[in-house]
Amino acid sequence: MKITEPLVIRDVEARNRVVMAPMITNLASPGGYPTDEYVAYMARRTSSAGLLLTEYTYINAVDSRGSPNELGLYSDEVVPKFYRLVDAVHSRGSKIFVQLVHAGRKTKSSIIWGNKPIAPSPIPIMEPVQEMGINDIKRVINEFGNAASRAEAAGFDGVEIHGAHGYLVAQFLSPATNKRRDEYGDGVLFLEEVLREVRRRVSIPVGLRI
């Protein structure tokens, strides 16, 4: 196996085995759209990488954003704004996945439109957080599915769920941040339900960073 050989992920074939990991750039617009600068940044990376992953991309316009200038697939209305990003990568012969995230407690109310951060348990990191009720959990699971559907509609070749770096999925998985006594006290259930919903909603490959 050589790095120059194609990388096949189900029915997606990248021209080589060089993959650009997702990295926050702060180049998105305040509304979560890919700016000219972000599109150019990603297009330049196609010179070596057969597969690119976007920076972490928030799934709702309520409580999921982690940075002010972060990509967001929070509404059907933003889908057309991602076409040119996907086209810029595809036109240069590379594939592109979008990484989806909910920041959970790893954010501030000033970043999430004045709302209170939510988490599996009310353990603060930067400011007080609200423990998620069952309705919150079901809502977020559905929002991951919605965002994945938008990614497929925008032409992305796949999606990756961000389950690392202390964001919401990781908060459920860690006993340091998940003190729940209900069925979601085992954080694996939340992750399983997120993955199941996303897979149910899309036909493109689904990955997990953990």
C-alpha atoms as one frame of an Amber mdcrd trajectory, in Angstrom:
protein
   0.000   0.000   0.000   1.370   3.416  -1.026   0.263   6.901  -0.030  -0.306
   7.694  -3.694  -2.784   4.852  -4.114  -6.520   5.583  -4.004  -8.370   5.600
  -0.697 -11.779   3.924  -0.869 -14.416   4.616   1.799 -17.460   2.589   0.792
 -18.421   4.103  -2.595 -16.216   7.204  -2.282 -12.792   6.988  -3.886 -10.179
   9.638  -3.125  -7.276   9.881  -5.534  -4.663   9.277  -2.816  -4.401   8.391
   0.861  -3.528  11.902   2.084  -6.336  13.167   4.323  -6.479  16.701   5.700
  -7.824  16.618   9.248 -10.444  19.170  10.365  -8.908  22.344  11.776 -10.703
  25.462  12.975  -9.776  28.496  10.881 -12.117  31.294  12.028 -12.551  32.061
   8.327 -16.295  31.409   8.185 -18.726  34.312   8.152 -20.566  35.285  11.366
 -23.570  33.516   9.838 -21.658  30.256   9.431 -21.183  30.460   5.669 -17.964
  29.588   3.834 -16.302  32.894   2.926 -14.121  33.467  -0.133 -11.118  33.123
   2.174 -12.289  29.753   3.507 -13.065  28.387   0.047  -9.601  29.465  -1.147
  -7.975  27.959   1.955  -9.607  24.581   1.314  -8.994  24.701  -2.431  -5.259
  25.172  -1.863  -5.141  21.994   0.232  -6.354  19.893  -2.699  -2.866  20.168
  -4.207  -1.772  17.332  -1.931  -4.825  15.862  -0.150  -7.200  13.491  -1.867
  -9.711  13.875   0.970 -10.388  17.017   3.000 -12.461  17.400   6.149 -13.977
  20.752   6.965 -13.489  22.418  10.299 -16.040  21.534  12.976 -19.473  22.655
  11.821 -22.301  23.428  14.222 -25.678  21.756  13.836 -28.167  24.293  15.224
 -28.511  28.018  15.831 -29.469  27.516  19.483 -26.653  26.071  21.580 -24.182
  24.104  19.438 -21.652  26.694  18.248 -18.174  26.748  19.766 -16.564  29.678
  17.938 -17.908  32.989  16.578 -16.687  32.407  13.009 -17.398  28.695  12.689
 -19.115  26.891   9.822 -22.747  25.971  10.499 -25.271  23.671   8.791 -28.117
  24.757  11.021 -30.793  25.584   8.426 -31.894  24.477   4.968 -31.364  28.079
   3.873 -27.587  27.814   4.255 -27.240  24.725   2.053 -26.722  26.678  -1.226
 -23.960  28.677   0.445 -21.912  25.481   0.757 -22.194  24.526  -2.926 -19.202
  26.571  -4.022 -17.000  25.089  -1.269 -17.825  21.571  -2.404 -17.471  22.530
  -6.073 -14.081  24.161  -5.466 -12.761  20.937  -3.941 -14.375  18.603  -6.466
 -13.199  20.678  -9.437  -9.614  20.100  -8.279 -10.031  16.348  -8.058 -10.441
  15.877  -4.297 -13.264  14.677  -2.044 -14.649  16.507   0.974 -16.390  15.433
   4.184 -17.992  17.815   6.672 -17.365  17.410  10.399 -20.490  17.985  12.522
 -20.346  19.081  16.146 -22.307  20.210  19.149 -20.043  22.069  21.560 -22.072
  21.211  24.662 -20.550  22.885  27.704 -17.430  23.906  25.763 -18.800  27.287
  24.738 -20.156  30.532  26.186 -23.594  32.112  26.170 -22.136  35.042  24.204
 -21.241  32.606  21.406 -24.590  30.763  21.396 -26.805  33.784  20.939 -27.368
  34.438  24.633 -28.538  30.919  25.438 -27.181  28.833  28.295 -24.729  26.065
  27.409 -26.094  22.550  27.807 -24.312  19.364  28.860 -25.023  15.820  30.112
 -24.469  17.042  33.684 -24.277  20.576  35.119 -20.503  20.612  35.471 -19.163
  23.986  34.307 -16.041  24.574  32.271 -16.229  28.275  31.341 -19.582  29.287
  32.848 -22.656  27.621  34.387 -24.333  24.998  32.224 -27.794  23.453  32.060
 -28.185  19.689  32.418 -29.899  18.267  29.359 -33.371  16.830  29.794 -34.616
  13.951  27.664 -36.253  16.419  25.279 -32.929  18.224  24.846 -31.195  14.934
  24.088 -33.790  13.904  21.507 -33.666  17.377  19.941 -29.888  17.308  19.538
 -29.947  13.792  18.075 -32.486  14.977  15.511 -30.388  18.075  14.789 -27.361
  15.916  13.987 -29.571  14.095  11.486 -30.850  17.351  10.014 -27.335  18.716
   9.585 -26.164  15.497   7.946 -29.070  15.676   5.494 -28.084  19.230   4.621
 -24.499  18.114   4.082 -25.629  15.505   1.583 -27.863  18.057  -0.146 -24.883
  20.417  -0.424 -22.882  17.723  -2.213 -20.469  16.643   0.521 -19.031  13.171
  -0.010 -19.435  12.158   3.633 -19.889  13.362   7.199 -17.857  12.920  10.351
 -19.325  13.171  13.849 -16.997  14.985  16.240 -16.763  12.761  19.300 -13.476
  14.096  20.644 -11.795  17.113  22.262 -14.320  17.604  25.038 -17.352  18.520
  22.917 -20.841  17.173  23.593 -20.396  13.571  22.419 -17.151  13.330  24.414
 -18.924  14.863  27.414 -21.446  12.030  27.336 -18.704   9.425  27.013 -16.564
  10.693  29.891 -17.405   9.769  33.519 -15.750  13.051  34.511 -18.494  15.052
  32.772 -21.406  12.599  32.713 -22.887  11.960  36.169 -26.369  11.066  34.960
 -28.360   8.299  36.641 -30.754   7.640  33.768 -30.190   5.548  30.652 -27.886
   8.217  29.248 -25.500   7.804  32.161 -23.812   5.339  29.851 -22.714   7.849
  27.243 -22.435   5.180  24.585 -26.227   5.239  24.176 -26.212   8.906  23.151
 -23.463   8.271  20.617 -25.226   5.191  19.250 -28.456   7.132  18.791 -26.660
  10.006  17.056 -24.947   7.622  14.643 -28.144   5.663  14.043 -30.098   8.827
  13.237 -27.412  10.197  10.938 -27.086   6.897   9.089 -30.852   6.721   8.748
 -30.966  10.147   7.144 -28.130   9.957   4.608 -26.679   7.607   2.004 -23.142
   9.045   2.127 -20.433   7.564   4.405 -20.562   8.434   8.109 -17.415   8.613
  10.205 -16.631   9.287  13.853 -13.705  11.135  15.388 -13.088   9.833  18.886
